[in-house]
Amino acid sequence: MEPLTHDWMIEQREYDRQQERRGRRHAFTTLDPRRTALVVVDMVPFFVADMEYVQGIVPTIERLAHALRQAGGTVAWVLPGTTERTATTDELYGPEVAELFRTSGGEGPLEKRLWHEFTVAPEDLLVEKTASSAFFPGRCDLPNKLRERDIDTVLITGTVANVCCESSARDASTLGYRVIMVADANAARRDQDLNATLYTIYRTFGDVRPTDEILDLIAH
């Protein structure tokens, strides 16, 4: 299976709208790497193995992780935790799919449950979430761990862009983080799904930048 790359976009009218609102295209024009976390959502075999677009973002996430670590920032790997089946999830997904989602994060040490092409450094964070969002209160320890490191900016990457990544970006914004969704380091099943999420985040919850621009911000 060959990896694919999304044809992502923000419409010019949305760039123009934000330019008129705040006098610049992007909300966040600088970042302090030491107060920045790369949040990598759900990059486990359940999601990566059979989704060409997800495989396509693996090298991009690796580039970002290496650059941010070198600059003194934090890399946070967020994995799906095993949850309890409920009558509601059975109703929503059907019993068979509900069971698949419930155990999608796999078993064993967290580092071993990540997609095998990733490099995890000793200083990285590894956490589980038991909700779509990595920032939903009481369902993931990520906010507490980021608070301990005085993080104020989160770079959202991973999959599925329009589900767990978007949910995480929304809740991170609600908690007061500077949110940047990395356009070419998020993956969905279709371009339309990713682009709808990028539009929503850019319009209301944060900023959207490609990897090359993020790397420039980290370097400067």
VOLOMAR-202637 format. One line per 10 residues: number of its first residue (from 1); their letters; for each residue x, y, z of N, C-alpha, C, O. Coordinates in Angstrom, 2 decimals. Layout:
REM VOLOMAR-202637
NUM = a = X:Y:Z:X:Y:Z:X:Y:Z:X:Y:Z; ...
//
This chain:
REM VOLOMAR-202637
1 = meplthdwmi = 0.84:-1.20:0.00:0.00:0.00:0.00:0.88:1.26:0.00:1.69:1.46:0.91; 0.71:2.09:-1.02:1.52:3.30:-1.14:0.92:4.44:-0.31:-0.28:4.70:-0.39; 1.75:5.12:0.47:1.23:6.28:1.22:0.73:7.36:0.26:1.25:7.52:-0.84; -0.26:8.10:0.70:-0.81:9.21:-0.06:-0.64:10.51:0.71:-0.51:10.49:1.94; -0.65:11.62:-0.01:-0.56:12.94:0.61:-1.84:13.71:0.33:-2.29:13.78:-0.82; -2.41:14.27:1.36:-3.64:15.05:1.19:-3.40:16.31:0.35:-2.33:16.92:0.42; -4.39:16.68:-0.41:-4.42:17.97:-1.10:-5.16:18.94:-0.17:-6.36:19.18:-0.34; -4.42:19.49:0.80:-5.07:20.33:1.81:-5.16:21.76:1.31:-4.39:22.19:0.45; -6.11:22.49:1.86:-6.25:23.90:1.48:-7.06:24.67:2.51:-7.92:24.12:3.20; -6.77:25.96:2.59:-7.63:26.95:3.23:-8.04:27.91:2.12:-7.18:28.41:1.39
11 = eqreydrqqe = -9.31:28.15:1.98:-9.77:29.03:0.91:-9.27:30.46:1.12:-9.13:30.93:2.25; -8.99:31.13:0.01:-8.47:32.49:0.09:-9.42:33.41:0.85:-8.97:34.32:1.56; -10.72:33.19:0.72:-11.67:34.05:1.41:-11.52:33.95:2.93:-11.79:34.91:3.65; -11.07:32.78:3.42:-10.86:32.63:4.86:-9.59:33.34:5.29:-9.56:33.96:6.36; -8.54:33.26:4.48:-7.35:34.06:4.78:-7.70:35.55:4.79:-7.24:36.30:5.65; -8.51:35.97:3.82:-8.89:37.39:3.74:-9.71:37.80:4.95:-9.54:38.90:5.48; -10.60:36.92:5.39:-11.44:37.23:6.56:-10.57:37.47:7.80:-10.79:38.43:8.54; -9.60:36.59:8.01:-8.75:36.75:9.19:-7.82:37.95:9.05:-7.52:38.63:10.03; -7.37:38.21:7.84:-6.55:39.40:7.61:-7.31:40.66:8.00:-6.75:41.58:8.60; -8.59:40.69:7.66:-9.41:41.86:7.99:-9.68:41.94:9.48:-9.70:43.03:10.05
21 = rrgrrhaftt = -9.88:40.80:10.12:-10.19:40.78:11.55:-9.02:41.23:12.41:-9.18:42.08:13.29; -7.85:40.66:12.16:-6.74:40.87:13.09:-5.52:41.54:12.48:-4.53:41.79:13.16; -5.61:41.81:11.17:-4.52:42.51:10.51:-3.38:41.63:10.06:-2.34:42.13:9.66; -3.56:40.32:10.13:-2.53:39.37:9.68:-3.20:38.04:9.36:-4.29:37.74:9.87; -2.55:37.26:8.53:-3.13:35.99:8.12:-3.15:34.98:9.25:-4.13:34.26:9.43; -2.05:34.92:10.01:-1.92:33.88:11.04:-2.00:34.47:12.44:-1.44:35.54:12.72; -2.69:33.76:13.30:-2.86:34.23:14.67:-1.54:34.27:15.41:-1.24:35.25:16.10; -0.74:33.22:15.27:0.47:33.08:16.05:1.68:33.18:15.13:1.95:32.29:14.33; 2.40:34.27:15.26:3.51:34.53:14.35:4.86:34.12:14.94:5.87:34.13:14.24; 4.87:33.77:16.22:6.08:33.28:16.86:5.69:32.16:17.82:4.54:32.05:18.22
31 = ldprrtalvv = 6.67:31.34:18.17:6.47:30.38:19.25:7.79:30.17:19.98:8.86:30.28:19.40; 7.67:29.86:21.25:8.83:29.52:22.07:8.91:28.00:22.11:8.06:27.36:22.73; 9.92:27.40:21.46:9.99:25.94:21.42:9.94:25.30:22.80:9.37:24.22:22.95; 10.52:25.94:23.80:10.55:25.36:25.14:9.17:25.31:25.78:8.95:24.57:26.73; 8.24:26.11:25.25:6.87:26.11:25.78:5.88:25.53:24.77:4.68:25.78:24.83; 6.41:24.74:23.84:5.60:24.17:22.76:5.62:22.65:22.84:6.67:22.05:23.10; 4.46:22.04:22.61:4.36:20.57:22.57:3.80:20.14:21.22:2.79:20.67:20.75; 4.46:19.16:20.62:3.92:18.47:19.46:3.04:17.34:19.99:3.54:16.41:20.62; 1.74:17.44:19.74:0.78:16.44:20.22:0.45:15.51:19.05:-0.13:15.93:18.05; 0.83:14.24:19.18:0.65:13.26:18.12:-0.47:12.31:18.53:-0.34:11.55:19.49
41 = vdmvpffvad = -1.58:12.37:17.80:-2.80:11.69:18.22:-3.02:10.39:17.46:-3.09:10.38:16.23; -3.12:9.29:18.20:-3.65:8.00:17.71:-2.87:7.37:16.55:-3.46:6.72:15.69; -1.57:7.57:16.52:-0.77:6.97:15.45:-0.35:5.55:15.87:0.82:5.27:16.16; -1.34:4.68:15.88:-1.17:3.28:16.26:-1.54:2.40:15.07:-2.21:2.87:14.15; -1.11:1.13:15.06:-1.38:0.27:13.91:-2.84:0.20:13.48:-3.13:0.10:12.29; -3.77:0.25:14.42:-5.18:0.17:14.08:-5.56:1.22:13.05:-6.36:0.96:12.15; -4.98:2.42:13.17:-5.31:3.51:12.26:-4.32:3.66:11.11:-4.69:4.10:10.02; -3.07:3.31:11.34:-2.04:3.56:10.33:-1.99:2.47:9.26:-1.81:2.77:8.08; -2.16:1.23:9.66:-1.87:0.10:8.77:-2.69:0.11:7.49:-2.16:-0.22:6.42; -3.95:0.48:7.57:-4.84:0.36:6.40:-5.29:1.71:5.83:-6.23:1.75:5.04
51 = meyvqgivpt = -4.64:2.78:6.23:-5.05:4.10:5.75:-3.86:4.78:5.08:-2.90:5.19:5.74; -3.93:4.89:3.75:-2.80:5.42:3.00:-2.44:6.84:3.40:-1.26:7.18:3.47; -3.43:7.67:3.67:-3.15:9.05:4.05:-2.45:9.12:5.41:-1.62:10.00:5.64; -2.80:8.21:6.30:-2.16:8.21:7.62:-0.70:7.78:7.48:0.18:8.36:8.12; -0.44:6.79:6.67:0.95:6.40:6.43:1.76:7.56:5.84:2.95:7.69:6.10; 1.10:8.38:5.05:1.79:9.49:4.41:2.29:10.57:5.34:3.20:11.31:4.99; 1.70:10.67:6.55:2.13:11.72:7.48:3.19:11.25:8.46:3.72:12.06:9.23; 3.52:9.96:8.46:4.51:9.45:9.41:5.85:10.17:9.29:6.36:10.64:10.31; 6.45:10.29:8.09:7.74:11.00:8.00:7.64:12.47:8.39:8.59:13.04:8.94; 6.51:13.09:8.12:6.32:14.50:8.47:6.31:14.70:9.97:6.93:15.62:10.49
61 = ierlahalrq = 5.60:13.83:10.67:5.56:13.90:12.13:6.96:13.66:12.71:7.36:14.32:13.66; 7.69:12.72:12.13:9.06:12.46:12.59:9.94:13.71:12.44:10.72:14.02:13.34; 9.82:14.41:11.32:10.59:15.65:11.11:10.27:16.67:12.19:11.17:17.27:12.77; 9.00:16.86:12.44:8.58:17.83:13.45:9.08:17.44:14.84:9.57:18.28:15.59; 8.95:16.16:15.17:9.37:15.69:16.50:10.86:15.92:16.70:11.28:16.40:17.75; 11.66:15.58:15.70:13.11:15.75:15.81:13.47:17.22:15.99:14.28:17.57:16.85; 12.86:18.09:15.17:13.19:19.52:15.23:12.79:20.13:16.57:13.54:20.92:17.14; 11.61:19.77:17.06:11.15:20.38:18.31:11.97:19.88:19.49:12.30:20.67:20.38; 12.30:18.60:19.52:13.17:18.09:20.58:14.51:18.82:20.60:14.99:19.22:21.66; 15.10:18.98:19.41:16.40:19.64:19.32:16.35:21.06:19.84:17.35:21.58:20.33
71 = aggtvawvlp = 15.17:21.69:19.75:15.01:23.07:20.19:14.55:23.16:21.65:14.30:24.26:22.15; 14.43:22.03:22.32:14.06:22.04:23.73:12.58:21.91:24.01:12.14:22.13:25.14; 11.78:21.55:22.98:10.35:21.40:23.16:9.96:19.99:23.56:10.80:19.13:23.79; 8.65:19.79:23.65:8.09:18.53:24.13:7.37:17.80:23.01:6.66:18.41:22.21; 7.56:16.50:22.95:6.80:15.64:22.05:5.89:14.76:22.90:6.36:14.06:23.79; 4.61:14.80:22.62:3.63:14.04:23.40:2.90:13.06:22.48:2.19:13.46:21.56; 3.07:11.78:22.75:2.42:10.72:21.99:1.14:10.33:22.73:1.19:9.90:23.88; 0.01:10.48:22.07:-1.29:10.20:22.70:-1.89:8.97:22.04:-2.09:8.94:20.82; -2.18:7.96:22.85:-2.70:6.70:22.34:-4.11:6.45:22.86:-4.46:6.91:23.95; -4.93:5.73:22.09:-6.25:5.37:22.60:-6.11:4.40:23.77:-5.40:3.41:23.68
81 = gttertattd = -6.80:4.70:24.86:-6.84:3.78:25.99:-8.01:2.82:25.84:-8.98:3.11:25.14; -7.90:1.68:26.49:-8.99:0.71:26.48:-10.13:1.23:27.35:-9.92:1.60:28.50; -11.32:1.24:26.80:-12.49:1.76:27.51:-13.50:0.64:27.76:-13.33:-0.49:27.30; -14.54:0.97:28.48:-15.61:0.02:28.74:-16.67:0.12:27.65:-17.02:1.21:27.21; -17.17:-1.02:27.23:-18.32:-1.02:26.33:-19.55:-0.54:27.09:-19.73:-0.87:28.26; -20.38:0.24:26.42:-21.62:0.71:27.02:-22.77:0.46:26.07:-22.56:0.21:24.88; -23.97:0.53:26.60:-25.14:0.38:25.74:-25.17:1.47:24.68:-25.61:1.24:23.56; -24.71:2.66:25.04:-24.73:3.78:24.10:-23.76:3.55:22.94:-24.11:3.78:21.79; -22.53:3.08:23.25:-21.58:2.85:22.16:-22.05:1.69:21.27:-21.84:1.71:20.06; -22.67:0.70:21.87:-23.22:-0.40:21.06:-24.32:0.11:20.13:-24.41:-0.30:18.98
91 = elygpevael = -25.15:1.01:20.66:-26.20:1.61:19.83:-25.60:2.45:18.71:-26.06:2.41:17.57; -24.59:3.20:19.06:-24.01:4.16:18.11:-23.25:3.46:16.99:-23.46:3.77:15.81; -22.39:2.52:17.34:-21.50:1.91:16.36:-21.93:0.51:15.91:-21.52:0.04:14.86; -22.76:-0.13:16.72:-22.99:-1.56:16.56:-21.98:-2.30:17.42:-20.85:-1.84:17.57; -22.37:-3.45:18.01:-21.50:-4.14:18.98:-20.12:-4.50:18.43:-19.13:-4.34:19.15; -20.04:-4.96:17.20:-18.75:-5.40:16.66:-17.78:-4.25:16.50:-16.62:-4.35:16.90; -18.25:-3.14:15.92:-17.38:-1.97:15.73:-17.07:-1.31:17.07:-15.96:-0.82:17.27; -18.04:-1.29:17.97:-17.78:-0.73:19.31:-16.65:-1.47:20.00:-15.82:-0.84:20.66; -16.60:-2.78:19.85:-15.52:-3.56:20.45:-14.18:-3.26:19.77:-13.16:-3.19:20.44; -14.18:-3.08:18.45:-12.95:-2.73:17.74:-12.40:-1.39:18.23:-11.21:-1.27:18.51
101 = frtsggegpl = -13.28:-0.38:18.34:-12.83:0.93:18.80:-12.36:0.86:20.25:-11.38:1.53:20.61; -13.03:0.09:21.06:-12.70:-0.01:22.49:-11.27:-0.48:22.70:-10.62:-0.07:23.66; -10.79:-1.33:21.81:-9.45:-1.92:21.97:-8.47:-1.45:20.88:-7.44:-2.08:20.65; -8.80:-0.33:20.23:-8.00:0.12:19.08:-6.57:0.50:19.44:-5.69:0.48:18.58; -6.32:0.84:20.69:-4.98:1.25:21.09:-4.02:0.11:21.31:-2.82:0.34:21.46; -4.52:-1.12:21.32:-3.64:-2.27:21.52:-3.34:-2.52:22.98:-3.91:-1.89:23.88; -2.41:-3.46:23.21:-2.03:-3.85:24.57:-0.52:-3.77:24.74:0.23:-3.76:23.76; -0.09:-3.70:25.99:1.34:-3.68:26.28:1.85:-2.29:26.56:1.06:-1.35:26.68; 3.18:-2.13:26.68:3.78:-0.82:26.97:3.39:0.20:25.90:3.30:-0.13:24.72; 3.16:1.43:26.32:2.69:2.45:25.39:3.64:2.64:24.21:3.19:2.74:23.06
111 = ekrlwheftv = 4.92:2.69:24.47:5.88:2.92:23.39:5.78:1.83:22.32:5.91:2.12:21.13; 5.56:0.60:22.74:5.49:-0.52:21.81:4.18:-0.52:21.01:4.07:-1.21:20.00; 3.21:0.24:21.46:1.92:0.28:20.78:1.86:1.34:19.68:0.93:1.35:18.88; 2.85:2.20:19.63:2.92:3.19:18.56:3.29:2.51:17.23:3.81:1.40:17.22; 3.01:3.20:16.14:3.44:2.72:14.84:4.96:2.56:14.85:5.68:3.41:15.37; 5.45:1.47:14.27:6.84:1.05:14.45:7.86:2.00:13.84:9.04:1.91:14.19; 7.46:2.90:12.96:8.43:3.78:12.31:8.77:5.02:13.12:9.61:5.82:12.71; 8.12:5.19:14.26:8.39:6.38:15.07:9.55:6.16:16.03:9.79:5.05:16.51; 10.27:7.25:16.29:11.33:7.25:17.30:10.82:7.96:18.54:10.37:9.10:18.47; 10.89:7.29:19.68:10.46:7.88:20.94:11.69:8.14:21.80:12.47:7.24:22.08
121 = apedllvekt = 11.85:9.40:22.20:13.00:9.78:23.03:12.64:9.66:24.52:11.46:9.72:24.87; 13.64:9.51:25.38:13.37:9.35:26.82:12.58:10.52:27.42:11.80:10.33:28.35; 12.78:11.72:26.87:12.10:12.89:27.43:10.68:13.09:26.89:9.96:13.97:27.36; 10.27:12.28:25.93:8.93:12.41:25.37:7.87:11.99:26.39:8.15:11.24:27.33; 6.67:12.49:26.19:5.52:12.08:26.99:4.75:10.99:26.24:4.60:11.06:25.02; 4.27:10.00:26.98:3.39:8.95:26.45:2.17:8.88:27.34:2.28:8.62:28.53; 1.00:9.11:26.76:-0.23:9.12:27.56:-1.34:8.40:26.81:-1.29:8.25:25.59; -2.33:7.95:27.56:-3.53:7.37:26.99:-4.70:8.34:27.16:-4.73:9.12:28.10; -5.63:8.27:26.24:-6.88:9.02:26.38:-8.05:8.04:26.27:-7.98:7.05:25.55; -9.11:8.33:26.99:-10.30:7.47:26.95:-11.51:8.25:26.42:-12.66:7.91:26.71
131 = assaffpgrc = -11.22:9.28:25.66:-12.25:10.04:24.95:-11.66:10.42:23.61:-10.47:10.20:23.37; -12.45:10.99:22.73:-11.91:11.43:21.44:-10.81:12.46:21.64:-9.79:12.44:20.95; -11.03:13.38:22.58:-10.11:14.48:22.82:-9.03:14.13:23.84:-9.31:13.49:24.85; -7.80:14.56:23.55:-6.71:14.41:24.50:-6.75:15.47:25.59:-5.96:15.43:26.53; -7.67:16.43:25.47:-7.75:17.53:26.44:-9.08:17.56:27.19:-9.37:18.52:27.89; -9.89:16.51:27.04:-11.17:16.49:27.75:-10.91:16.19:29.23:-10.22:15.23:29.56; -11.46:17.01:30.13:-11.17:16.86:31.56:-11.48:15.45:32.08:-12.56:14.90:31.85; -10.50:14.89:32.78:-10.69:13.60:33.41:-10.51:12.40:32.51:-10.59:11.26:32.98; -10.25:12.61:31.22:-10.15:11.48:30.29:-8.74:11.30:29.71:-8.50:10.38:28.93; -7.83:12.18:30.10:-6.44:12.08:29.65:-5.58:12.95:30.56:-6.00:14.03:30.96
141 = dlpnklrerd = -4.39:12.46:30.88:-3.50:13.20:31.79:-2.63:14.21:31.06:-1.78:14.86:31.68; -2.83:14.36:29.75:-1.96:15.25:28.99:-1.96:16.69:29.52:-0.88:17.25:29.71; -3.12:17.32:29.75:-3.07:18.72:30.23:-2.24:18.89:31.50:-1.51:19.87:31.64; -2.35:17.93:32.44:-1.56:18.03:33.67:-0.07:17.96:33.38:0.72:18.71:33.95; 0.32:17.05:32.49:1.73:16.89:32.17:2.28:18.11:31.41:3.43:18.50:31.61; 1.45:18.70:30.55:1.89:19.91:29.84:2.00:21.08:30.80:2.89:21.93:30.66; 1.11:21.14:31.76:1.17:22.21:32.76:2.47:22.14:33.55:3.08:23.16:33.86; 2.90:20.93:33.88:4.15:20.75:34.62:5.35:21.28:33.83:6.36:21.67:34.42; 5.24:21.29:32.51:6.34:21.76:31.66:6.13:23.19:31.17:6.88:23.68:30.33; 5.11:23.84:31.69:4.83:25.24:31.35:4.58:25.43:29.85:5.04:26.40:29.26
151 = idtvlitgtv = 3.85:24.48:29.25:3.54:24.54:27.82:2.38:25.50:27.59:1.38:25.45:28.30; 2.52:26.38:26.59:1.40:27.27:26.24:0.93:27.10:24.79:-0.10:27.65:24.41; 1.69:26.35:23.98:1.38:26.18:22.56:1.36:24.70:22.23:2.27:23.96:22.61; 0.33:24.26:21.51:0.27:22.86:21.09:0.14:22.77:19.58:-0.65:23.49:18.96; 0.94:21.89:19.00:0.90:21.60:17.57:0.17:20.28:17.41:0.68:19.24:17.82; -1.01:20.31:16.81:-1.85:19.12:16.73:-1.55:18.37:15.44:-1.61:18.93:14.35; -1.22:17.07:15.58:-0.93:16.20:14.44:-1.58:14.84:14.70:-1.99:14.54:15.82; -1.65:14.02:13.64:-2.11:12.65:13.81:-3.37:12.34:13.04:-3.61:12.87:11.96; -4.19:11.46:13.62:-5.38:10.97:12.95:-6.43:10.56:13.98:-6.05:10.31:15.13; -7.66:10.46:13.68:-8.27:10.89:12.43:-8.52:12.39:12.55:-9.06:12.86:13.55
161 = anvccessar = -8.14:13.14:11.52:-8.12:14.60:11.62:-9.45:15.18:12.06:-9.49:16.07:12.91; -10.54:14.69:11.47:-11.86:15.28:11.72:-12.56:14.65:12.92:-13.72:14.96:13.17; -11.88:13.77:13.65:-12.47:13.17:14.85:-11.61:13.53:16.06:-11.86:14.54:16.72; -10.60:12.71:16.35:-9.83:12.93:17.57:-8.91:14.14:17.51:-8.71:14.81:18.53; -8.35:14.44:16.34:-7.48:15.62:16.23:-8.29:16.90:16.37:-7.90:17.81:17.10; -9.41:16.97:15.67:-10.25:18.17:15.79:-10.80:18.31:17.20:-10.81:19.41:17.75; -11.25:17.20:17.80:-11.75:17.26:19.18:-10.67:17.77:20.13:-10.95:18.58:21.01; -9.45:17.30:19.95:-8.34:17.74:20.80:-8.04:19.21:20.60:-7.80:19.93:21.57; -8.04:19.66:19.36:-7.77:21.07:19.07:-8.83:21.97:19.70:-8.50:23.00:20.28; -10.08:21.59:19.57:-11.17:22.39:20.15:-11.02:22.51:21.66:-11.11:23.60:22.22
171 = dastlgyrvi = -10.80:21.37:22.33:-10.71:21.40:23.79:-9.45:22.10:24.26:-9.47:22.78:25.29; -8.35:21.94:23.53:-7.13:22.66:23.90:-7.35:24.17:23.82:-6.89:24.91:24.68; -8.07:24.61:22.79:-8.39:26.03:22.68:-9.24:26.49:23.84:-9.01:27.58:24.39; -10.22:25.69:24.23:-11.09:26.03:25.36:-10.28:26.17:26.65:-10.59:26.99:27.50; -9.24:25.35:26.78:-8.39:25.40:27.97:-7.38:26.53:27.93:-6.64:26.74:28.89; -7.33:27.27:26.83:-6.47:28.45:26.76:-5.14:28.26:26.06:-4.31:29.17:26.08; -4.91:27.11:25.45:-3.66:26.90:24.71:-3.68:27.65:23.38:-4.74:27.86:22.79; -2.52:28.05:22.92:-2.34:28.51:21.55:-2.31:27.26:20.68:-1.39:26.45:20.80; -3.29:27.10:19.84:-3.46:25.86:19.07:-3.05:26.09:17.62:-3.54:27.01:16.96; -2.16:25.24:17.12:-1.82:25.24:15.70:-2.03:23.83:15.18:-1.38:22.89:15.64
181 = mvadanaarr = -2.92:23.67:14.22:-3.09:22.38:13.56:-2.13:22.34:12.37:-2.15:23.22:11.51; -1.30:21.32:12.34:-0.30:21.20:11.27:-0.97:20.55:10.07:-1.28:19.36:10.09; -1.19:21.33:9.02:-2.06:20.93:7.92:-1.63:19.64:7.25:-2.47:18.78:6.96; -0.34:19.48:7.01:0.15:18.31:6.30:0.67:17.23:7.22:1.37:16.31:6.77; 0.35:17.32:8.51:0.70:16.28:9.47:-0.54:15.75:10.18:-0.46:15.16:11.25; -1.69:15.97:9.54:-2.96:15.38:9.98:-3.53:14.59:8.82:-3.36:14.97:7.66; -4.21:13.50:9.11:-4.75:12.67:8.05:-6.17:12.23:8.36:-6.53:11.96:9.51; -6.96:12.17:7.30:-8.33:11.67:7.37:-8.52:10.68:6.23:-7.56:10.33:5.54; -9.74:10.24:6.03:-9.99:9.28:4.95:-10.08:9.97:3.59:-9.79:9.36:2.57; -10.47:11.26:3.58:-10.63:11.97:2.32:-10.11:13.39:2.49:-10.06:13.91:3.61
191 = dqdlnatlyt = -9.72:14.01:1.38:-9.32:15.42:1.41:-10.43:16.30:1.96:-10.17:17.22:2.74; -11.66:16.02:1.58:-12.79:16.85:2.02:-12.91:16.86:3.54:-13.22:17.89:4.14; -12.67:15.70:4.16:-12.79:15.61:5.61:-11.71:16.44:6.29:-12.00:17.19:7.22; -10.47:16.29:5.83:-9.39:17.08:6.40:-9.64:18.57:6.22:-9.48:19.34:7.16; -10.02:18.97:5.03:-10.17:20.40:4.74:-11.31:21.04:5.51:-11.24:22.21:5.87; -12.36:20.28:5.77:-13.44:20.80:6.61:-12.94:21.08:8.02:-13.31:22.08:8.64; -12.09:20.19:8.53:-11.51:20.39:9.86:-10.56:21.59:9.87:-10.60:22.40:10.79; -9.70:21.69:8.87:-8.77:22.82:8.81:-9.53:24.14:8.78:-9.14:25.10:9.45; -10.61:24.19:8.02:-11.44:25.40:7.96:-12.00:25.74:9.34:-11.95:26.89:9.76; -12.53:24.73:10.04:-13.13:24.97:11.35:-12.11:25.47:12.35:-12.36:26.43:13.08
201 = iyrtfgdvrp = -10.96:24.83:12.39:-9.93:25.25:13.35:-9.43:26.64:13.02:-9.33:27.49:13.91; -9.12:26.89:11.76:-8.58:28.20:11.37:-9.57:29.32:11.63:-9.17:30.41:12.03; -10.84:29.06:11.41:-11.85:30.10:11.57:-12.09:30.46:13.03:-12.36:31.62:13.35; -12.01:29.45:13.94:-12.52:29.68:15.28:-11.60:29.26:16.42:-11.59:29.92:17.46; -10.82:28.19:16.26:-10.18:27.59:17.42:-8.66:27.73:17.47:-8.05:27.45:18.51; -8.04:28.15:16.38:-6.59:28.24:16.42:-6.03:28.68:15.08:-6.63:29.50:14.38; -4.90:28.13:14.73:-4.23:28.48:13.49:-3.96:27.21:12.71:-4.01:26.11:13.27; -3.68:27.35:11.43:-3.35:26.22:10.56:-2.10:26.58:9.78:-2.06:27.61:9.10; -1.10:25.74:9.88:0.18:25.98:9.18:0.71:24.67:8.62:0.45:23.62:9.21; 1.44:24.69:7.51:2.13:23.49:7.04:3.44:23.29:7.80:3.92:24.19:8.49
211 = tdeildliah = 3.98:22.11:7.66:5.18:21.73:8.41:6.35:22.67:8.17:7.02:23.06:9.12; 6.60:23.06:6.94:7.75:23.91:6.66:7.67:25.24:7.42:8.68:25.75:7.89; 6.46:25.79:7.53:6.31:27.04:8.27:6.51:26.81:9.77:7.09:27.65:10.45; 6.04:25.68:10.28:6.26:25.35:11.69:7.75:25.21:11.98:8.24:25.70:13.01; 8.47:24.57:11.09:9.91:24.40:11.28:10.63:25.74:11.30:11.59:25.93:12.05; 10.16:26.67:10.48:10.73:28.03:10.49:10.46:28.71:11.81:11.35:29.37:12.35; 9.25:28.57:12.35:8.92:29.16:13.65:9.78:28.57:14.75:10.24:29.28:15.64; 10.00:27.26:14.69:10.83:26.60:15.71:12.27:27.13:15.63:12.91:27.34:16.66; 12.76:27.33:14.43:14.15:27.75:14.25:14.38:29.20:14.62:15.51:29.60:14.89; 13.31:30.01:14.62:13.48:31.44:14.86:12.72:31.90:16.10:12.76:33.08:16.44
//
